[in-house]
C-alpha cells in the first residue's frame, strides 16, 4: 500500500513538473500576438518564394535535388544546405492550411515544448553522483524553456530545422541511456544511426549526434572513473563505438556525394572573418567568436537577426583586450577537463554544448558570422552545465539557510528576467519592422541591417527612408554589391537614370559575376535608349545565368521598343520555356497576338499559360478580351467576372466588362460597369467616361424618339 502511494505521488509530481515546463514555454511564446505573426527575414526565401514549398502537386524530384532555399543543389549559387524533410514539412503545411505564418510558428512552439520535456526526461534518466537528479532535470529543462537565445529558432519559421534536429538529438541520447546494457548495443546503434541519417535531412549538423551518444555512453557507464590505461582498453573493446565511427563517416561521405563533393561559395559580406586574407586575424577572430556565442547563452541581452557586418569587429592583434575573454573561456575548459572525474555532470554538459556546435565552429566555411538559431541544440548542454554548477554550489557551499535563500532568490530573478526578455524578443520576431528596428539598436554599424531596413522601406513605399538606409549600408561597406544595385534601382524608379547607372556599375565593379546587376544595368540603358549597350548587358547576365527567365523577358521588351516584333516574341517565348510561371512574359505574348488579330493563337496559348498560372488575373483578362472580340460573350463575361473577383479594385477590368456589355447591347449592365470604373479611379477612367457619355446620349435619343 505504501509502495502504491509512493508511485502515485511520484506520478503526480512528474505531471506537475511537466505541466509547469509546458506552461513556461507558452508564457514565453504563446500569446495573442502570434495570430498576427508574419513571415520574416529568411522565411521569405525558404518558404514564401520557394516553389518547392508552395507548388502543388508535390515535386518530389525538386525537393530532393534542391537546397533549403530552393536552388538546385549542384548549381554554383547553392549554399549546399540540403534539408528536404524540413522543406517537405513546410510543403505539407502549405497543402493543408496554406501559407500561414501563425500556424507554422505555433507548430514550432509545440516542438519546443516537446524538446523541453525530453530534456527533463533525459536528465532524470542519468546517473551522476553528488547531485539531486530531480532538481537538475527540472531546473535545466525550465532554463531551456525560457532561454531568450532560442527565440530565433522558435519564432522564425525556418528555425524548424533546428527544432527537429534537437528533437532527434534528444531521442538518440535517450536511446543511448536506455541501451546502456551491452546486449542491446547493436540494435540501439543501428537505430541511432538511422535517426541520425533522418536528422541530417532536417539539418546537416545532425551528423554530430553519434559523437554526442559516445560521450554520453562514456559517462553513463562510469568509464570516466577508471584509470586512463583501463579506459583505453574499455573504449577500444566496445564494438558500438566502432559502429558509430564507421556509420558517421559513411553518412558524411553520402552527404558529400549527394552534393557532388562541391563546397558552397559564400561572399565576404556573409562572413568577413572567413574571407580575411590574414591567417592571424582569421584565427584570433574565430576564437573570439566562440566567446561571443558562449556569452549569448550566458547573457542574452544583445540579440540580432544578422551578425554579419559591423556587429563583431575583427581581432587583428594579439594585444587586443578582447582576447582576455578568450583566455578566460579556455581556462574554464581546461579546469573542467582537469576535474572531469569529480565534476562529471559539468563535463557532460560542456561536451553536449560543444559537440553540436562543431559544424558552425569554423572548421568548415559557413555563410554566417553568428547565427543564434544554431545555438538551440548546444544550449541544451549549456543549461545542463549551468544548473549543475549552481546545484553543486548550493549543496556543497551554501552552509546556512540565509545563503541558500539568497541563491534561490537569485535563481528566481534569473528566470523572471529570462522570461521577460524572451517575451520581448518573441514580439520582435512577429514582423520585420520590429525585428529590423531592434537589430539597429544592437548593431547600428551592421550594413546588412541597414540594407534590410531599406528593402522593407521600399516595399512599404517609404522611399526617403529607403534612400537613407541604402546609402548608410554603402557607407559602412562600400563593396556591398546588393545594396549598390538596389540603390541604383531606386534611382531608376525615381527617373534619375544616370545616377542609377553609376551605382549599378559600382555593384558590378564589386562583383563582376552578378547577373541581376547586369540585367538591371540593361534596363537602365534601355530606358536611356542605349539599345546596343542594353543588349550587351543582357547577354552578360545570361552569360552568368543561362536560365534567367526574367532577363529573356526584358530582352523581349527591348526588341519591342525597337519594333522588332518577331525577336520580342521569340525572347518572351524563351522566358516562359525556361520558367513557365512568368506571368508578365505570358501577358506580353498574348497582348502581341491580340493586337495582331491572331485570336485563335491567343486562345490556344492562353490555355497553356493558365495551366501554369490558373489564377493569374492578367492572363484571364487578356483571354476575356480575345473572346469578347470573337463575340463569345458568355465565356468572356464569365472570365471578366472571375478576374474582377480576384482584383475588384481594378478600374480596367470593370471598363472592359462594360465594353463587352456595350457590344452585347446590354445597356444597363454596361452603364453600371462604367460607373463602377469611374468610382474606382475617376481621373484614369477616360474610356469608361467617354463610353458612358455615348450610352447616355443614345438612351436620350431613343427616349426622345419614343416620346415622338
N, C-alpha and C positions, 0 to 999 in steps of 0.2 A: 504493500500500500504506500509506504514511504517512497519507494522507488518510482511508483507511478506518479506521485505528487511532484517529485523532483523532475521527472520527464516532462510533465505538463508545465511546470514552472519554467523549465529551460525552453520549451517550445514557445511559450508566451513571451519570454524575454527576447527570443530571436525575432518573433513577429514585430515586437515593439521596435527593436533596433532597425529592422529592415524598413518599417514604416517611416521612422524618423529620417533615414537616409534618403528615401524617395521624396519625402516632404522637403528636405533641404534642396534637392535638385529642382523641384517645382517652384519653390520660393525664389530661387536664383534666376530661373529662366522662364518659368511658365506663368506669365501674367497677361493681362488683357491686350497689351500692345502687340503680342505675337500675331493676332488676327490681321494686323495691318502691315506685317512684315513684307519686305520686297527682296528680290534677288539683288545682291550687291557684289561688287568687285569681281572676283574670279568666277562667281556663279554665272555671270552673264556669258562668259566664253564657254565654260564647261557644260552649261545646261541650256540657257535661253537660245544661244546661237549655234548650239551643237546639233547638227541634223541627225546624228546617231541617237540622240535623246528624243527629239521632238518630231520624228518622222514615223508614220505608220504605213504599211506593216513593218514589223521589226526587220532591220537589215543586219542579220547575224554576221555576215561577212565583214561588213564595215566595222561593227562593234569589236570584233576580234582581230582586226587588222589596222585599226586606227588608235591613236593615243587618246589620253584622257580629255584633251582639248579639241578633238575632232579631226586632227590632221593625220594623214597616212603615216603609220609608224616608221616606214622606211624612207620617208621624204626628208629632205635636208632641213625643212622648217620644224620637224617634230622635236619635242622635248623628251621623247622616249619614255614618257610616263604612262605605262601600259596598265590600265586599271579597268578591264572590261566588265567585271562583275559590279563595280560601282556604277559605271555607265548604264549597265543593264537595270540596276535598281532604279535609277533616275528615269529610265525609259518606261518601265512598267508603272511607276507612279504617274508619269505623264499620261500613259494609256488609260489608267483607271480614273484619275482625278484632274488631269490637265496640268499645265504649268502653274502651280500654286506654291509660292514660297512659304506660306504659313504652314501648310500640312507637311512640306518637306522638312522644315525646321522642327516641327513638332515630333516627327519621327527621329530626328537627331537627338532631341531631348529624351525620348524614350530609350534610345540606345545608351545614352549617358547614364540614365537611371540603372539600366541593366549592368553596365560596366561597374558602376559604384557598388551594386550588390555582389557582383562577382569578386571584387577586391575584398570585400568584407568576408565572403566565403573562403577565399584563398588564404587570407591571413589566419583565420580561425583554424584552418587545417594544418598550419605549420607547427613545428615543434622547435622552439627556441628557449634556451634556459634563461633564467633570471629576468623574465618579462611576463607581465599579465597579458596573455594572448587575447582575451576578450576585449580588454581596453585597447590594445594595439590594433585589433581588427576594426573596432567601431570608430575610433578616432581617426585612423588612417583613411578609412572609407569616407568619413564625413569631410575630412580635409580635401580629399579628391573631389567630392561632390560640389564643394563651394569654391574651389580654387579659381581665381579670375583668369589665369593663363589659359584655361580651357575654353574661354568664350569664343574664340575664333573657330575652333573645331566644332563646337555645339551650335553656335548661331550662324556660322557660314555654312551654306548647304554643301559646298564641296568638302567640308570637314568630315563628311560621311566616310570618306576613305580612312581617315584616322580612327573614327569610331569603330568601324568594322575591323580594322587592324587590332585595335585594343580589345575588342570582344574575342577575336580568335586567339590573340596572345594570352589572354586570361584563361580561356578554355584549355589551352595547351599546358599552361602552368598547373591548373587544377588536375589535369590528367597525369602530369608528372608526379604530383604529390600522391595521387590515388594509386599509382602504379609503382610505388617505392619497392614493392616486393619484386625480386629479380625474375620470378617465374612469369610475371605479367609484362616483362620488359619488351619483348619483340612486338607483341600486338599493340602496345601503347606507343612505341616508337613509330611504327608504321602509320598509326592514326595521327600522331602529331605531325609527321612529315606530310601526310595527305592534307591536314588542316593548314600547314604552312604553305603548301602549293596553292590552296584556295585563297589563303590570306594574301599571297603575292598578287593575285588577280584583283584584290581590293586596293592594296597599297604595296609597292615594291619593298618597303622596309620590313615587311613580314619575313624576309629572308633571315632576319636575326632571331626568330623565335626558337629554333633548335639550340642556339647558344645560350639563351636565357634558361631553357629547360635543363641543359647540362649544369649550369651554375646552381640552379635550384636543387637539382638532384644531389649535387656535391655537398650542399649544406644540409639538405633534408636527411640524408643518410649518415650524417655525422662524420663524413670523410675528413672534414677540416680539422678535427681534433686529433687525428693520427699524426705521428712523426712524418716528416717530409718524404723520407725514403719509402715508408709504407704507403703513403698517399700515392706516390708514383706507381707502385705496383697495383694498387686498387684501381686507379684510373685507367691504366693500360690494360687491365684484365677485364674491364667492363665492355662487353660487346656492344651495348647500346650506344656508347659514345662513338664507336667506330661507325655505326649506322647513321648517327646524327651527322657526323663529319662528311661521310660519303653522300648522304642524302642532300645535305646543304650544298655541296659542290655540284651535284647533278642538277639541282633546281636552278642554281646560279648559271650554269652552262646553258640550260634550256632557255632561261630568260634572255641571256645574251644572244643565243642563236635566233630567237624569235625576232630580235631587232637587228639581225644580220651583223652582230658584233660591232655595231656602229655607235659611237659616243655622241651624245647630244651637243649641239653648238649653242652656247649661251653668249649673250652680249655683255660687254663691260658694264652697261647700265644696270644689268640684273645683279651682277656680283663683282664689284670693282676690286675686291680683295683677291679673288681667284685670278683676275686678269692682270694684276700688277706684275711688272717685269722684275722687280727686286725680290730675290728669294728671301732675304731677311725680313722685308716688310710683309710678305705673304705669311711667313712662319709666325712672326710675332703677332700680327693682326688676327690670325686664325686662333692662336692660343687665347687672345683676349676675347674672341667671340665665345669661347667656351664659358668664360666667366660671365659674360653678358647673359647667355642663355640660363646659366645657373642662377643669376641674380633675378631674372624674370620670374623664376619659380619661387625664389626666396622672398622677393619684394615686388610683386606685380603692380607697381604703381604706374609705370610708364609702359603703355601698350600701344602698338601701332600696327595698322593693317599691312604696311610695307616698310621694311627697314633698309631698302636698297641703297639710296643715295643721300648722304648727309646726316644720317642718324648715328652711324658709328664711324668715326674718323680713323684712318689708317694709323697703325703703330709703326713708325718709321725708324725709331731709335731704341736701343736697349736702355736709354736713360729716361724713357717715357715713364711718368709716375704711375700710369695705369698698370704697368707690369707688376707692381706690388700686389695688386689683386690676383694676378696670375700666380705669383709665388705663394700667396696665401691659399689659393684654391688647390694647388698641387701639394702643398704641405698638409692640407686636410686629408687628401687622398693617401699620402704616404703614411700618415699617422694611423689612418684606418687600416691600411694593409698590415702595419706592424702589430695591430691589436685585433686582427680578424678572428682569432680563436676566442678571445674574451668578449668581443662585441660582434657576434655572428649576425645578429639582426641588422646592425648598422651596415655591415659589409654586404649583406644580401640586398638591402635597399639600394646601396650605392651601385652594385652590379646591375640591378634591374633598371636603374636610371641611365647608366652609361651604354649598355648593350643596344637598346633600341635606337639610341641616338647616333650610333656609329655611321650609318649611311649619310647622315646630314652633317658629319663632323669635318668635312673637307678631304676625307680620304679619296673620294671621287668628286669631280667638279659638279656643283649643283647650281641651279639658276636662282639662288637667293642668298642673301647675307644671313638673315634670321627670319624664320617663319614660325610664328607662335603655335600654329596647329601641329607642327612636327614635335612639339613638346608634350602633346597629350599623353602618349604612351610612356615616355621617360618620366613624366611626373608621377606615375604610379610608384616607381621606385623611390622618387624624391619624398613622397608622402610617407611611405614605409620608413625610410631612413630618418626623416624629421621627427615623426611621432615616437620612433624607437628611442631616439636621443632624449626626447622630452620625458618619456616614461622612465628611462634609465636614471635620469637625474631626479625625477620625482620619487622613485623608490629607494634610491641609494644615498641621496644627498639632502633631501628635504626631511630633516630630523624632527621638526616640530610642526604643530598644526598651523601656525601662522605662515610659515614658509610654504606649506602645501596649499593653503588657501590662496596665497598670492599667486602661485603657479597656476592654479585652477582659474583664477580671475583673469590672468594674462591669456590663458588658452581661450576662454570665452570671448575676451576682447578681440583676439585674433580672428575667431570665427565670425564675429559681428562685422569686423572691418572687411573681411574677405567677401562675405555675403553682400554687403552694400556695394563693394567695388564690382562684383560680378553682375549685380542687377544694373548698375550704371553702364557697364561695358556692354551687356546684352542689349540694352536700349539703344546704344550707339550703332549696333550691328543691324538694326531694323531697316535702315535706309542709308543710301550712300551720302546724303547731305550731312547727316550726323557723324557717320564714320570718317569721312574725309576731314571734316572740321576738327574732330578730336585728334586726328593724326597731325594736323598742323600745329596744335598746341604741344605735342610731344616732340615732333621733328620739324621745326619751322624751316630748316635748310635742306629738307628732302625734296629733290627735284621731282621725283615721281609723285609725291603727294600733291605738289602744285599742278603737275600735269593732269592728274585725275580730277582735281577740283575744276580745272579749266575745261576738261572734257565734259564734265557734268553740267557746268555752266552753259556750254554750247548747246547741249541737249535741251536745257530748260529755257533757252533764249536770252540768257543774261550775257550779252556779247561783251560788254565792258569788263565784267569780271573775268570772262574767258581770256580776253587780251592780257589783262593784268597777270594772271597766273601762268599763262604760257610764256610770257616774257620773263617772269620770275624763274620758271623752270629752266629756260635757256640761259639766263644769267648765272644760275647755280651750276649748270652743267652745259657748257657751250656746244658739246658734241651730241646732245640729246636729239637723235635724228627724228624720233616720233613727234616730239614737241615742236621741232623746227618745221616739219611737214604740216602738222595741224595748224600751226600759226600761219603758215603760208596759205592753207585752205581758207582760214578765217579771213585773211586779207582778200582772197579771191571772191569770197561771198559778199564782201563789202565793196567790191568793184575796184580795189587797189591792186591791179594786175601786176605791175612792175615790182611792187613790194612783195607780192605773193611769190613771184618767180625767184626773187632773191633768197627768200627763206627756204623754198623747196630745193633750190640748188645747194644751199648750205647743208640741208639734210643729206643730199646725195654726196657731198664732199665728206661728210662724217661717215656715211655708209653707202658706198657706190652700188652695192648689190641690193638695192632697196626697191623692189618692183612697184610698190604702192606709190612711192615718191616719184618714180619715173612716169607712172600713169598720170598722177596729179600735175606734174610738170607739163605733160602733153595737153591736159585740159586747159591749163592757163595759157599755153602757147596758142591753142586753137581759139580761145576767146580773144586773143590779140591778132587773129588772122595770120599767124605764123604757121601755116598748114604743113609745110615741109618739115619744119623743126618739130612740130607736134607729132607727125608721123614717125620721125626718128625716135622720139621719146617713148611712144607707144611700143615700138619694136624693141627698145631696150628693156621695157617692162616685161615683154613676152620672152626676152632672152633669159631673164632670171626666173620667170614663172610661166612656163609654156601653157598651162591650163588656166590662164587668168581670164575668166569669162567676162568680168566687168570691163577689162581692158578691150576685149573684142567689141563689146557694146559701144564703148566710147570711140573706137576706131570707126565703127559704123556711123556714128553721129558726125565724125569728122568728114567722111566721104559725103554724107548727106548735105552738109554745109557747102560742099563744092559741087553739088548737083550730080554726083557720081552715084546714081541710084542703084545700079547693079552691084557695085562694090559695097555700098552701105548694106544692102540686103544680104549679101554674102557674109559680111562680118557679124551681123546680128544673128544669122543662122548658125554661124560658128559658135557664138556666145551661148546659145541655147543647147547646142550639141555638147559643149563642154559642161555646162551647168543648166539642166532643164528647168531649174527653179529660179529663173531670171526674168521676173515679170516685165521689166522695162524693155528688154530686148524683144520679148514676145509682143508687147504692145506696139513697138515700132514696126515690127514686121507686119502685123495686122493693119496698122494705120496706113502703111505704104500700099498694101494690097487693096485696101478700101478706097484710097484716093485714086488708084489707077483702075477702079471699077472691076477688079478681079475678085468678084464676090464669092464665087464658088471656092476659089483657093483660100480666101479669107475664112470661110466657114470650116473648111477641112483643117486648116492649121490651127484655128481656134479650138477645135475639138482636141487636138494633140496638146495644146497648151493647158486646157482645163483638166486633162488627165494628170498633169504635173502640179497644177495650181488650181484646184477645184473651186476655191472661194476667192480668187483674185478679182477684185472689182474692175480693174482696167480692162482685163480680157473679156469679162462678161459684158461690159459696157460696149466695147467695140463690136462684139458679136451681135449684140442687140441692134446697134446702128445698121449693120450689114443686113440683118433680117428685115429691118424696117424698110430699107431701100428696095429690098426684093419683094415687098408687100406681104411678108409673112407676119402679119400684125399680131396675131395671138401669141406666137412664140416670142416675138420681140417684146410685147407687153409683159410677159412672164419674166423675162430676163431683166427688163428695166426695174420691175418691182423688187426683184431679188437684189439687184445692185443698190437700190435705194434703201432696202432693209439693212444691207451691210454698211452703208455710209449715208445716213438720212440727211446729213447737213451739206451734201454736195450739190451746189446750185446747178451744175451742168447736167447731172442726172435727171433732175426734175424738168429742166428745159427740154432735153431731148425726148423725154416721155411725152411732154406737151406737144412737141413737133410730130411725134408718132400719132397722137390722138388727132392732131390737126389734119394730117394726111388721111387719117381713117374717118374723118368727118364726125368725130365725137367732140363737138364743140365745147360742151360744158366741162368735160373732163380735161380738155386742153387748157381752158381758162384757169381751172383750179391748179394745174401743174405750173403754168406760167406765174400765177400769183404766189405760189409757194417758192418758186425760184427767186422771185423779186424780194420776197420777205427774208430769204436767207442772205442775199447779198445784192442790194438794190443798185450799187454802183457798177458791178460787173455783169449784171444780168441784162445786158443790152439786147441780146437776141430775144429773150423772153419778153422784154418790154415792147419791142417792135412787133413781135408776133401777136402779143396780147392786144396791142392797138389795132392791128389789122382785123383780128377776130371781132373786136367790139364794133369797129366800123361796119363790118359785114353784117353783124347782128342788127345794127341800127338800120342799115339799108333794107334788110329783109323785113324788119318790123314796119318800116315806113311803107314798103310795097304792100304788105298785108293790110295796112290801115287804109290804103287807097282802094 
